[in-house]
Amino acid sequence: MSFRLSQRDKDIIGFINQFRAVDRDSLVELFFKQLKSPINACNSVMVRLYRLGLVGRTQQYSPTVYLPIDAKIKKNSQKILHFLSILDVYKQMCSYSMPKSVIVEDKPTGRKGGIEPDLFCIFKGSPFWVEIQRTQYSEQKMQEKVHLYEEFFFSDEWKALHWQPEERSPVFPSVILITPVRYAVSSEHIRIIQVASIHELMEKYKSSGKQQRDVKSRTSSSAGGIKINLT
């Protein structure tokens, strides 16, 4: 059977392959919200792609969650919730500015036992590694995680990562811990930011930016929106 895929079809398949698990409502939000009947349009497209064998799906969740056709995770695996958490962080970022150079489950060291952030991206001009803590860890375990980032910092290997800017000095990403719990972790070498969500991050730096502008001038105003630059 021959068939032609639209660019949107290809983008949806690529997005599912990238994020590993994508719920129907997220697809509506990201690919169909401009249409008159976005949910119906999304359902029609996804049923077609599923029947063509181009995406997988699990109906263990409501709404349906779509998976890569060669997904190695079980359709009732808790890993699906992990990937949906990463997707939620990405969508929160998109509500402010489209992230660039997105890598899901980044493994920048290329070896077992190194740092494995849930997400890497360049957001509002700054690089970030994102760790999403859905379960509570001990502070010792969280500090050990920070130490792994410090080891990578001192290795200098990060300076050769493909997303580093060519026109200026390499930048070590800030590390965002998405967690409802605040851990007593610290580092003298890398920036650790603990927030419950990207929305909280943006509120924090909007307030910080406003205070800095007020110090510089009581009459000046910002026309360019929030720009996060933590490096």
C-alpha positions in Angstrom: 0.0 0.0 0.0 1.3 3.4 -0.9 0.6 6.5 1.0 1.8 10.0 1.3 2.6 11.7 4.6 2.1 15.4 5.2 4.8 17.5 6.8 2.7 17.5 10.0 2.5 13.7 9.9 6.3 13.6 9.7 6.7 16.2 12.5 4.3 14.3 14.8 6.1 11.0 14.2 9.5 12.7 14.8 8.2 14.3 18.0 6.9 11.0 19.4 10.2 9.3 18.6 12.1 12.2 20.3 9.9 12.3 23.5 9.2 8.5 23.6 5.7 8.9 25.1 3.2 11.7 24.1 -0.4 11.9 25.2 -3.2 12.9 22.8 -3.9 16.2 24.6 -0.3 17.3 24.2 -0.5 16.5 20.5 -3.6 18.6 20.2 -1.9 21.5 22.0 1.3 21.3 20.0 0.1 20.4 16.5 -3.7 21.1 16.1 -4.8 23.9 18.4 -5.1 26.3 15.5 -7.8 24.2 13.8 -11.6 24.5 14.3 -12.0 21.1 15.8 -8.5 20.3 17.2 -9.4 17.1 19.2 -11.3 15.5 16.3 -8.6 16.4 13.8 -5.9 14.9 16.1 -7.9 11.7 16.7 -8.3 11.3 13.0 -4.6 11.8 12.2 -3.4 9.6 15.0 -5.8 6.7 14.2 -4.5 6.8 10.6 -0.8 6.9 11.6 -1.5 4.0 14.1 -3.2 1.9 11.4 -0.4 2.6 9.0 2.0 1.1 11.6 3.9 4.4 12.0 3.3 4.9 15.7 2.4 2.7 18.6 0.0 3.5 21.4 -1.2 2.4 24.8 -4.7 2.9 26.1 -3.7 2.2 29.7 -4.0 5.9 30.1 -6.7 8.4 29.3 -6.4 10.1 26.9 -4.4 7.7 24.8 -0.6 7.8 24.9 1.4 7.4 21.7 4.8 5.7 21.5 7.4 5.1 18.9 6.6 2.1 16.8 9.8 0.3 18.0 9.4 1.4 21.7 11.2 -1.0 24.0 9.1 0.1 27.0 6.0 -2.0 28.1 2.7 -0.3 27.5 1.9 -0.3 31.2 5.4 0.7 32.3 5.9 3.5 34.9 8.6 4.7 32.5 5.8 6.2 30.5 4.9 8.6 33.3 8.6 9.6 33.4 8.5 10.5 29.7 5.2 12.4 30.2 6.9 14.4 33.0 9.7 15.4 30.6 7.1 16.4 28.0 5.2 18.5 30.6 8.4 20.5 31.4 9.0 21.0 27.6 5.5 22.3 27.1 5.8 24.7 30.0 9.0 26.0 28.4 7.1 26.4 25.0 4.5 28.6 26.7 7.3 31.2 27.2 9.8 30.5 24.4 10.6 27.6 22.1 13.5 25.6 23.4 16.3 24.8 21.0 18.8 21.8 20.7 16.4 19.6 22.7 17.8 16.3 23.9 15.5 13.9 25.9 17.5 11.7 28.4 20.8 13.4 27.5 24.0 11.3 28.1 26.7 14.0 27.5 29.5 11.9 29.0 28.8 9.0 26.6 29.5 6.5 29.3 27.7 4.6 32.1 27.9 6.2 35.5 28.1 9.8 34.3 25.4 12.4 34.4 22.1 11.5 32.7 19.8 14.6 32.8 16.2 14.0 31.8 16.4 16.9 29.4 18.9 19.3 27.8 17.9 22.4 25.9 18.8 26.0 25.2 16.0 28.0 26.7 15.8 31.8 26.4 19.4 31.9 25.2 20.9 29.8 28.1 21.8 26.1 28.2 20.1 24.0 30.9 20.2 20.4 32.1 16.9 19.4 33.7 16.5 16.8 36.4 12.9 15.8 37.2 12.5 14.2 40.6 9.1 12.5 40.7 10.1 10.6 43.9 11.8 11.9 47.0 15.5 11.1 47.3 17.8 11.4 50.4 19.9 14.6 50.5 23.0 12.4 50.3 21.8 10.9 47.1 21.0 14.3 45.6 24.4 15.7 46.6 26.0 12.7 44.9 24.1 13.6 41.8 25.5 17.2 42.1 29.0 15.8 42.5 28.6 13.9 39.2 27.9 17.2 37.5 31.0 18.7 39.2 33.1 15.9 37.9 31.9 16.5 34.4 32.6 20.2 34.9 36.2 19.6 35.8 36.7 17.1 32.9 36.4 19.9 30.4 34.7 17.4 28.0 31.6 19.6 28.0 33.5 22.2 26.1 33.3 20.0 23.0 29.6 19.3 23.0 28.0 19.9 19.7 25.6 22.6 20.8 28.4 24.8 22.2 28.5 28.2 20.5 31.3 28.6 17.9 31.6 32.3 18.2 32.3 32.6 21.9 33.6 30.7 24.9 32.0 27.4 25.9 29.2 27.5 28.6 28.5 24.9 31.2 24.7 24.6 31.6 22.9 25.5 34.7 21.1 22.5 36.3 17.4 22.8 37.1 16.0 20.4 39.6 12.3 20.1 39.1 11.1 19.0 42.5 8.4 19.8 45.1 11.0 19.2 47.8 13.9 21.6 48.5 17.2 19.7 49.0 20.1 21.1 51.0 22.5 20.6 48.1 25.1 23.1 46.9 28.0 23.6 44.6 30.8 26.2 44.3 31.3 25.4 40.6 28.0 24.9 38.9 24.6 26.6 39.2 21.8 24.6 40.8 18.3 25.9 40.6 15.5 24.2 42.5 11.9 24.9 41.5 8.7 23.0 41.4 8.0 23.9 37.8 9.2 26.0 34.9 6.4 28.4 35.7 8.0 29.0 39.1 11.4 29.5 37.5 10.0 32.2 35.2 8.2 33.9 38.1 11.4 33.9 40.1 13.5 35.4 37.4 10.8 37.9 36.3 10.8 39.2 39.9 14.6 39.2 40.0 14.8 41.0 36.7 12.3 43.6 37.8 14.3 44.3 40.9 17.5 44.8 38.9 15.7 47.1 36.5 14.3 49.1 39.3 17.7 49.6 40.7 19.1 50.8 37.4 16.2 53.1 36.6 12.8 53.8 38.1 11.4 55.0 34.7 12.8 52.5 32.2 10.7 49.6 31.0 11.5 46.3 29.3 10.2 45.7 25.8 11.9 42.4 25.1 10.3 40.2 27.7 12.2 38.0 30.1 15.6 36.8 29.1 17.2 34.2 31.4 20.9 34.3 31.4 22.3 32.4 34.3 25.8 31.7 33.1 
